Amino acid sequence: MITAAQMRAARALAGIDQKTLAELAGVSVPTIQRMEASEGVVRGVVDTLTKVIEALDAAGVELIGENETGGRGVRLKKRA
């Protein structure tokens, strides 16, 4: 699961705009806008959510789950 706030923060960390995220994920810009405008946990088609999460991961952003230390958030992945 991903929250709208996590999506916005992840995009900001990666330095990409909504259009770029949509292109990376293979979804439409209105889909990204709708997801980011939602309250709390993003709802949508599982395949679409998976594409967005994978695109953010490929952009170098790691999503932090609710049950991890410090709570839900995002961070840049360590570079190899």
N, C-alpha and C positions, 0 to 999 in steps of 0.2 A: 504494500500500500504506500501511496505517496500523497502528501497534502499539497494543496495549492501553494501554500507558503514555501514548501520545500522546492516545488517546481520553479517558482520565481527566483528563489535564492540560488538554486543550482544553475539556472540560466545565467544569473548575474556573475557567479563565480567562474563559469566557463567563458564569460565575455561574449555571449551570443544573444541575438535578439529572437523574438518569437518566430520570425520568418525562417531564420537559420535553423532553429530547433525543429520546426515543421519539416523542412527539407531533409534534415538528418534523420528524422524519425519516419519520413514517408507518409506524413499526415497533412491535413490542411491547416492553414493559419487560423481559421475560425475554430478549429478543434482545440488548438493550443490555447487560444484566447478563452474559450469556454472552460477548459480545464483549470486555467489559472484564476479565473473569476469565481470559481466555486468556493463554497464554504467548507472548511475542514478537509476531510479525505476526499480526493478526487474520485468521482464515479465515472464509469465509462466502460466501453467494450474492453475486455481483458487484453485482446490482441493490440489495441491502440495504446493502452497503458504500458504494456510490455515494450512496444516500439519506442515510446518516449523515454522510458527508464533506460533502455539499452543505448539510445542516442546520447543521453546524459552521461552514461558510463563511458562511452567511447570518447566523449568530449573531456574526460578526465575528472568527472565529479562522482563522488561516492555518497550514496544516500545512507543516512544513519537512522536505524529503526527506533521505534518508540521504547523498546525494552533495553536498549543499550545505555551505557553510562552517560548521564547528562541529558537523556531524552532525544527526541526526534530532531533531525537537522541534516546538514550537508557539509561536506568537506572535500577539498581537493585530494585526489588520490596521490599516493607517493609514486614518484617516478622511478622506474627501474634503472 
